[in-house]
Amino acid sequence: MGTGKSAVGKRLAQALHYRFVDMDERIAARVGKPITRIFAEDGEPRFRTMERAMVQELAGKENLVVATGGGIVLNPDNIREFSQSGLVVCLSAAPDEILRRVGNSTHRPLLNQPDPAAAIRDLLAQRQPLYDAIPCQVNTTGKTVEEVAERIVKEARGQRSEIRRTE
């Protein structure tokens, strides 16, 4: 959350001439209500079930850049499936940078509490080992969307050449 997944994903898709998919937007469109209402009315477990189904739908497709929600790592099968068909990149940012980026947002269900800064720190602390398990890491703090996208393009091109060399 607030690391630049959507902005970087859109720019990356343009650079690679791929299609961009924002999983949260697609889930919300299918269900006909925003993610905040899904969390409020159906609960986080139901959202995670929808998220898992979306991963299964998208993981085998080619020429996509997929922006996932930060909770995608809670189910290791999600990362495993995406890794089988492409490069998985974990974008991160300092907690104060995340708060600056999303602090005024009203559509972040996990931040709808009295102390959003503490919520961000707690969420990062809980998920950090899962994020750290993703080999390709890019810290977006202080970087432009273009700088981050350029770094990921280099990673993606390197991965494709390694795949070709091993075949």
C-alpha positions as semicolon CSV with decimal commas, in nm:
position;residue;x (nm);y (nm);z (nm)
1;M;0,000;0,000;0,000
2;G;0,138;0,336;-0,102
3;T;0,457;0,197;-0,255
4;G;0,363;0,294;-0,611
5;K;0,232;-0,037;-0,745
6;S;-0,039;0,116;-0,964
7;A;0,158;0,418;-1,089
8;V;0,473;0,215;-1,155
9;G;0,270;-0,071;-1,301
10;K;0,102;0,157;-1,556
11;R;0,436;0,309;-1,657
12;L;0,599;-0,034;-1,675
13;A;0,320;-0,169;-1,894
14;Q;0,370;0,123;-2,134
15;A;0,746;0,065;-2,148
16;L;0,708;-0,309;-2,214
17;H;0,402;-0,272;-2,442
18;Y;0,207;-0,497;-2,206
19;R;-0,143;-0,466;-2,067
20;F;-0,183;-0,329;-1,714
21;V;-0,419;-0,495;-1,464
22;D;-0,491;-0,358;-1,119
23;M;-0,625;-0,656;-0,925
24;D;-0,814;-0,449;-0,667
25;E;-0,986;-0,248;-0,940
26;R;-1,080;-0,565;-1,128
27;I;-1,218;-0,733;-0,814
28;A;-1,418;-0,422;-0,724
29;A;-1,560;-0,402;-1,077
30;R;-1,663;-0,769;-1,075
31;V;-1,828;-0,750;-0,736
32;G;-1,982;-0,412;-0,807
33;K;-1,856;-0,241;-0,494
34;P;-1,532;-0,083;-0,377
35;I;-1,275;-0,277;-0,176
36;T;-1,369;-0,081;0,139
37;R;-1,726;-0,211;0,114
38;I;-1,608;-0,566;0,043
39;F;-1,401;-0,553;0,364
40;A;-1,684;-0,391;0,563
41;E;-1,971;-0,606;0,436
42;D;-1,806;-0,938;0,350
43;G;-1,489;-0,931;0,559
44;E;-1,121;-0,967;0,479
45;P;-1,135;-1,350;0,444
46;R;-1,393;-1,318;0,164
47;F;-1,178;-1,055;-0,009
48;R;-0,873;-1,285;0,016
49;T;-1,077;-1,564;-0,150
50;M;-1,165;-1,328;-0,438
51;E;-0,803;-1,217;-0,458
52;R;-0,686;-1,580;-0,476
53;A;-0,927;-1,653;-0,761
54;M;-0,796;-1,348;-0,948
55;V;-0,436;-1,469;-0,907
56;Q;-0,532;-1,805;-1,054
57;E;-0,697;-1,630;-1,347
58;L;-0,407;-1,395;-1,422
59;A;-0,098;-1,600;-1,335
60;G;-0,089;-1,797;-1,658
61;K;-0,143;-1,503;-1,891
62;E;0,137;-1,341;-2,084
63;N;0,225;-0,979;-2,154
64;L;0,063;-0,842;-1,839
65;V;0,183;-0,613;-1,566
66;V;-0,025;-0,688;-1,259
67;A;-0,052;-0,455;-0,961
68;T;-0,161;-0,658;-0,661
69;G;-0,265;-0,550;-0,318
70;G;0,000;-0,565;-0,046
71;G;-0,178;-0,858;0,120
72;I;-0,117;-1,086;-0,178
73;V;0,182;-1,230;0,010
74;L;-0,042;-1,371;0,285
75;N;-0,100;-1,678;0,066
76;P;0,236;-1,818;-0,055
77;D;0,059;-1,989;-0,347
78;N;-0,008;-1,644;-0,494
79;I;0,361;-1,555;-0,520
80;R;0,456;-1,904;-0,636
81;E;0,203;-1,896;-0,921
82;F;0,296;-1,547;-1,035
83;S;0,668;-1,640;-1,019
84;Q;0,612;-1,935;-1,251
85;S;0,496;-1,711;-1,533
86;G;0,688;-1,387;-1,480
87;L;0,895;-1,157;-1,267
88;V;0,752;-1,075;-0,925
89;V;0,873;-0,744;-0,786
90;C;0,821;-0,623;-0,431
91;L;0,796;-0,245;-0,412
92;S;0,863;-0,098;-0,070
93;A;0,881;0,245;0,088
94;A;0,960;0,391;0,427
95;P;0,657;0,402;0,660
96;D;0,658;0,782;0,673
97;E;0,665;0,794;0,291
98;I;0,371;0,550;0,273
99;L;0,175;0,766;0,517
100;R;0,254;1,078;0,314
101;R;0,131;0,906;-0,003
102;V;-0,189;0,751;0,134
103;G;-0,261;0,938;0,457
104;N;-0,556;1,132;0,315
105;S;-0,704;0,834;0,135
106;T;-1,051;0,718;0,233
107;H;-1,045;0,393;0,035
108;R;-0,781;0,205;0,236
109;P;-0,975;-0,031;0,464
110;L;-0,671;-0,135;0,666
111;L;-0,598;0,230;0,751
112;N;-0,946;0,320;0,872
113;Q;-0,839;0,355;1,235
114;P;-0,739;0,633;1,474
115;D;-0,361;0,602;1,420
116;P;-0,287;0,521;1,054
117;A;0,090;0,562;1,107
118;A;0,085;0,287;1,370
119;A;-0,131;0,073;1,141
120;I;0,126;0,106;0,861
121;R;0,415;0,017;1,093
122;D;0,225;-0,282;1,235
123;L;0,122;-0,408;0,892
124;L;0,478;-0,380;0,760
125;A;0,618;-0,557;1,067
126;Q;0,372;-0,844;1,026
127;R;0,430;-0,885;0,652
128;Q;0,800;-0,798;0,625
129;P;0,927;-1,160;0,629
130;L;0,683;-1,239;0,346
131;Y;0,791;-0,935;0,145
132;D;1,159;-1,015;0,209
133;A;1,114;-1,361;0,054
134;I;1,053;-1,201;-0,288
135;P;1,394;-1,193;-0,465
136;C;1,341;-0,873;-0,666
137;Q;1,307;-0,576;-0,430
138;V;1,280;-0,207;-0,520
139;N;1,256;0,065;-0,258
140;T;1,054;0,351;-0,408
141;T;1,126;0,608;-0,136
142;G;1,256;0,924;-0,299
143;K;1,238;0,777;-0,649
144;T;1,021;0,883;-0,940
145;V;0,780;0,646;-1,111
146;E;1,008;0,654;-1,416
147;E;1,319;0,560;-1,215
148;V;1,142;0,264;-1,055
149;A;0,992;0,146;-1,385
150;E;1,332;0,170;-1,556
151;R;1,493;-0,045;-1,287
152;I;1,220;-0,308;-1,323
153;V;1,250;-0,310;-1,704
154;K;1,621;-0,390;-1,662
155;E;1,534;-0,673;-1,421
156;A;1,268;-0,811;-1,658
157;R;1,500;-0,802;-1,958
158;G;1,772;-0,974;-1,756
159;Q;1,532;-1,246;-1,648
160;R;1,419;-1,311;-2,006
161;S;1,779;-1,343;-2,127
162;E;1,855;-1,588;-1,844
163;I;1,551;-1,794;-1,942
164;R;1,669;-1,804;-2,305
165;R;2,023;-1,908;-2,200
166;T;1,896;-2,202;-1,996
167;E;1,661;-2,337;-2,261
